[in-house]
């Protein structure tokens, strides 16, 4: 499926370490334009750590990350600002500002990265809320919304600058199964209709099988990638016992 698609992200021999302790070692892979790419693995394997290296929030101990052919690892100043405009990020908590309305939350990145007048910023914010199914909630504050609606609002804010690439960190965390399924449907709709590439960190098996074109499975013991491929193939034909147990939800 990736033969005719250029890579939008290339992770090149990245090593992540904290206080001298290596979490991930020599991790390499590519994410291709238009796919929903999912990072999976058990607790403590480094999923969120890897994501934060991919968006340039953390500096690797070794290796580098390329975004659209540009090195985001070493980018600084205006070049870094230009690269960050190409991506959107939804953190696990949503990270919405509770003192602001949804409209004001979504206007924030537009105000930071553009010189558009307020009327144009409001128009874009309303459009983004409509795209995630929250038209009519522009003046609500996050505390007035359900958990699923807060996640949708956080995705709308991540989309504010029309990024080609969205990173979602545990989007289904804390949601009931029906709300989680609705969020999966939204992700697929945005990917297919708006041609957005997604990188999603999750451990929710239902979501993995629903949205993922391809996955990598990180493993704490190997400190890197234990398996890569289609989740159904890894479930049915995974070469490593830990891979088959994970995708079949089996106890060790």
KOLMIKOL-39205 format. One record per residue (C-alpha): residue number from 1; residue in one letter; x, y, z. Coordinates in steps of 0.001 Angstrom, whole numbers, plus 524288, in hexadecimal, padded with zeros to 5 digits. Example, Ala and Ser with C-alpha at 12.3 -4.5 7.8 and 13.67 -1.06 7.14 Angstrom:
REM KOLMIKOL-39205
{1 a {8300C 7EE6C 81E78}},
{2 s {83566 7FBDC 81BE4}},
REM end
This chain:
REM KOLMIKOL-39205
{1 x {80000 80000 80000}},
{2 x {80BA6 80932 801EB}},
{3 x {812A7 806DD 7F515}},
{4 x {80D8A 8134B 7EEAF}},
{5 x {80CEB 81BA9 7FAE8}},
{6 x {8183A 82432 7FF49}},
{7 x {81C0C 823F4 80D99}},
{8 x {8172B 82FAF 81530}},
{9 x {81F0E 82BE8 8214B}},
{10 x {82BC5 82450 8223F}},
{11 x {830F9 8203A 82F83}},
{12 x {83F5D 81D23 82DD3}},
{13 x {84660 81523 83852}},
{14 x {84059 81CD5 8438C}},
{15 x {844D6 819C3 8514A}},
{16 x {83D07 81F80 85C99}},
{17 x {84316 82035 86A1E}},
{18 x {84018 826A1 87730}},
{19 x {84A72 828A0 8819E}},
{20 x {85322 81EDF 87AC1}},
{21 x {84887 81466 879C1}},
{22 x {8458C 8103A 86BD4}},
{23 x {836F1 80F02 86911}},
{24 x {837DA 80CC6 85A65}},
{25 x {843D9 80905 852A3}},
{26 x {8469B 80ABB 84407}},
{27 x {83850 80BB0 84009}},
{28 x {83608 80D9F 8316D}},
{29 x {8299B 80DDD 82952}},
{30 x {8220F 81641 81FB4}},
{31 x {81433 81B6A 81FA0}},
{32 x {80E5A 81CB4 8121C}},
{33 x {805A7 8277C 80D16}},
{34 x {7F741 824BF 80F17}},
{35 x {7F812 81940 8185F}},
{36 x {7F317 81790 8262C}},
{37 x {7FF55 812F0 82D0F}},
{38 x {7FDB7 80DAC 83ADE}},
{39 x {80806 80BF6 8456E}},
{40 x {8046C 8011F 84EF4}},
{41 x {80A95 7F99A 85A16}},
{42 x {8098E 7F6DA 86886}},
{43 x {80A65 800F6 8734B}},
{44 x {817D7 806F5 874CD}},
{45 x {81CCA 802D0 86767}},
{46 x {81F16 810CA 862C7}},
{47 x {81346 813B6 85A20}},
{48 x {810F0 821A5 85EAE}},
{49 x {81F8A 823E6 85FBB}},
{50 x {8212C 82051 85172}},
{51 x {81615 8294F 84D7F}},
{52 x {81C3F 834B1 854C3}},
{53 x {828FC 83256 84D93}},
{54 x {821A5 83207 84097}},
{55 x {81BA7 83F75 842E9}},
{56 x {82877 8455E 8475D}},
{57 x {82459 8471E 85579}},
{58 x {82F75 83E60 85A41}},
{59 x {83D33 83DBA 854BC}},
{60 x {84228 82FE9 8522B}},
{61 x {84EA1 82B0D 85865}},
{62 x {8523D 82679 84AB7}},
{63 x {84BE5 8263C 83D58}},
{64 x {842B7 82FBD 836D6}},
{65 x {834E5 831C6 831E0}},
{66 x {8318E 836DB 8245A}},
{67 x {824B9 83D95 82155}},
{68 x {821CD 83F59 812D8}},
{69 x {83056 83E58 81024}},
{70 x {8341B 84880 81A6C}},
{71 x {83B6D 84522 826D6}},
{72 x {8325F 848B4 83214}},
{73 x {83C3B 843B5 83C17}},
{74 x {845D2 84EB4 83974}},
{75 x {83C95 85921 83453}},
{76 x {83CC4 8661C 83B81}},
{77 x {83717 873A8 83A60}},
{78 x {82EA4 87687 82E84}},
{79 x {83168 8694A 8286A}},
{80 x {82C3A 86246 83477}},
{81 x {8205A 86B1E 834CA}},
{82 x {81DA7 8680F 82681}},
{83 x {81E91 85965 828F5}},
{84 x {815A9 859FC 834CD}},
{85 x {80B26 86066 82C7F}},
{86 x {80A79 853DB 82489}},
{87 x {8063F 84B65 82FFA}},
{88 x {7FB4F 84B15 839E3}},
{89 x {7FBC3 84446 84712}},
{90 x {7F116 83F66 85011}},
{91 x {7F65B 83BAE 85D6C}},
{92 x {7F046 8311E 865E2}},
{93 x {7E9B1 83ABC 86F18}},
{94 x {7E4DF 84342 863F7}},
{95 x {7EC46 84ECC 869F9}},
{96 x {7E141 85868 86750}},
{97 x {7E189 86517 86F11}},
{98 x {7D641 86455 878AD}},
{99 x {7D4A3 8730E 879D9}},
{100 x {7D24E 87478 86B35}},
{101 x {7C70C 870DB 8625A}},
{102 x {7C914 866A9 857D3}},
{103 x {7C99F 87162 84DB1}},
{104 x {7D43F 87879 85546}},
{105 x {7DBE9 86BC6 85735}},
{106 x {7DC1C 868F7 848B1}},
{107 x {7DF95 876F9 84535}},
{108 x {7EC0A 87646 84D61}},
{109 x {7F501 86F92 84372}},
{110 x {7EF3D 877BA 83870}},
{111 x {7F283 88411 83FFD}},
{112 x {8002D 87F31 84336}},
{113 x {8041D 87AEA 8358F}},
{114 x {7FCA6 8844F 82C9A}},
{115 x {7F921 892A1 82B4C}},
{116 x {7EAF8 89032 827BB}},
{117 x {7E0D9 8999D 82D38}},
{118 x {7D7F4 89516 83827}},
{119 x {7CC66 89324 82F0A}},
{120 x {7D446 889AF 82695}},
{121 x {7D97D 8827F 83288}},
{122 x {7CBAA 880BB 837B2}},
{123 x {7C701 87BD2 82A78}},
{124 x {7D1C0 87199 829CD}},
{125 x {7CF39 86D51 837D3}},
{126 x {7C0BB 86B9D 83517}},
{127 x {7C3D7 8639E 82908}},
{128 x {7CCEE 85AB4 830AF}},
{129 x {7C2B2 85884 83B32}},
{130 x {7B8DF 85518 830A8}},
{131 x {7C25A 84B2B 82AD9}},
{132 x {7C305 843D5 837CA}},
{133 x {7B46F 8446A 83A4F}},
{134 x {7B459 84F99 84420}},
{135 x {7AD21 85A34 83CB1}},
{136 x {7A516 861ED 8466A}},
{137 x {7AE8E 85FE3 851B5}},
{138 x {7B796 86B37 84E69}},
{139 x {7B4A2 872B4 85AF8}},
{140 x {7B523 86706 86423}},
{141 x {7C09F 8651C 86D46}},
{142 x {7C762 857D7 86E37}},
{143 x {7C17C 854BD 87B92}},
{144 x {7B3F3 855AF 8759B}},
{145 x {7B6D0 84AA8 86C03}},
{146 x {7B793 83BE5 86D0A}},
{147 x {7C4C3 8352F 86C34}},
{148 x {7C273 83134 85E21}},
{149 x {7BEBD 83EFE 85A3A}},
{150 x {7CB00 84446 860BA}},
{151 x {7D328 83AD4 85895}},
{152 x {7CC31 83F5D 84C46}},
{153 x {7CEC6 84D8B 84FEF}},
{154 x {7DD20 84A66 85223}},
{155 x {7DDC5 8444B 84496}},
{156 x {7D752 85074 83EF0}},
{157 x {7E1D6 858E1 84534}},
{158 x {7EC6F 84FDB 83FE4}},
{159 x {7E67D 851F3 8325B}},
{160 x {7E600 860CA 83395}},
{161 x {7F15A 86359 82A46}},
{162 x {7ED61 858EC 82052}},
{163 x {7F8C3 84FDA 82343}},
{164 x {7FBFE 84482 81A5A}},
{165 x {7FF4F 83C4F 82636}},
{166 x {7F834 83A4A 83325}},
{167 x {7FDDA 833C7 83F3B}},
{168 x {7F423 82E41 8490D}},
{169 x {7F8D8 8296D 8564B}},
{170 x {7EF5C 81F6C 85C21}},
{171 x {7E333 8259E 8561F}},
{172 x {7DA09 81B37 85BDA}},
{173 x {7DF58 81BEA 869B5}},
{174 x {7D465 81D3A 873A4}},
{175 x {7C972 81BA7 869C2}},
{176 x {7BE83 811AB 869F1}},
{177 x {7BE1A 807D2 85E9B}},
{178 x {7B389 80EDE 856D9}},
{179 x {7BA05 81C2B 857F5}},
{180 x {7C712 815ED 8547B}},
{181 x {7C104 80FBB 84856}},
{182 x {7BB6D 81CF1 84463}},
{183 x {7C8EE 822FA 845C4}},
{184 x {7CEC9 81820 83D61}},
{185 x {7C4A7 81B1A 832E8}},
{186 x {7C861 82985 83372}},
{187 x {7D6D7 8265D 831C0}},
{188 x {7D402 81DDD 825E3}},
{189 x {7CB23 82832 82010}},
{190 x {7D562 832D9 8218D}},
{191 x {7DFF6 82A0C 81C04}},
{192 x {7D81F 82613 81019}},
{193 x {7D0DC 832C2 80D2E}},
{194 x {7DB43 83CCC 810A5}},
{195 x {7E6FC 83448 80D0B}},
{196 x {7ED64 83652 81A33}},
{197 x {7F831 82D19 81E82}},
{198 x {7F65F 82867 82C85}},
{199 x {80030 82363 8366B}},
{200 x {7F889 81DBF 841DB}},
{201 x {7FDB3 8188C 84EBD}},
{202 x {7F41D 80F2A 8550E}},
{203 x {7F2D8 80245 85C37}},
{204 x {7E458 8009B 85940}},
{205 x {7E336 7F456 850EA}},
{206 x {7D5E1 7F7A1 84B3A}},
{207 x {7DB0A 804A7 84685}},
{208 x {7E76D 7FE8E 84137}},
{209 x {7DFFA 7F4C7 838CE}},
{210 x {7D657 7FF38 83465}},
{211 x {7DF24 80A73 8304A}},
{212 x {7ECE7 8055E 82DDB}},
{213 x {7F250 803A5 82030}},
{214 x {7FF1A 7FF8E 82673}},
{215 x {8049F 7FE4E 83421}},
{216 x {81195 7FD44 83AE6}},
{217 x {811EB 7F638 847E8}},
{218 x {81BD2 7FB40 851A0}},
{219 x {82101 7F245 85C20}},
{220 x {82733 7F5E9 8690C}},
{221 x {8301F 7EA1E 8691D}},
{222 x {8362D 7EC90 85BBB}},
{223 x {83587 7FB66 85DA0}},
{224 x {830AB 7FD0D 84FE1}},
{225 x {827D4 7F789 84563}},
{226 x {823D7 7E971 84757}},
{227 x {81AC4 7E893 83B94}},
{228 x {8151C 7F090 83079}},
{229 x {80A01 7EE3F 82708}},
{230 x {7FB4B 7ED4F 825A9}},
{231 x {7F50F 7EAB2 83308}},
{232 x {7ED14 7DF30 82DF7}},
{233 x {7F964 7D8DD 82878}},
{234 x {8009A 7DAD8 83544}},
{235 x {7F523 7D518 83CC4}},
{236 x {7F43A 7C903 8343A}},
{237 x {80226 7C714 82F94}},
{238 x {80AED 7CEDB 838BE}},
{239 x {81825 7C841 839F2}},
{240 x {81A97 7CBDD 84821}},
{241 x {81224 7C633 8531B}},
{242 x {810FC 7D397 859BC}},
{243 x {80BC1 7D947 84D25}},
{244 x {8014F 7CECB 84BBB}},
{245 x {7FD86 7D00C 85A15}},
{246 x {7FC18 7DEBE 85900}},
{247 x {7F38A 7DE9E 84CE5}},
{248 x {7EB72 7D334 851EC}},
{249 x {7EA35 7D92D 85F8D}},
{250 x {7EFE3 7CD3C 86639}},
{251 x {7F63C 7CCBA 8738E}},
{252 x {804B2 7C96D 873F0}},
REM end
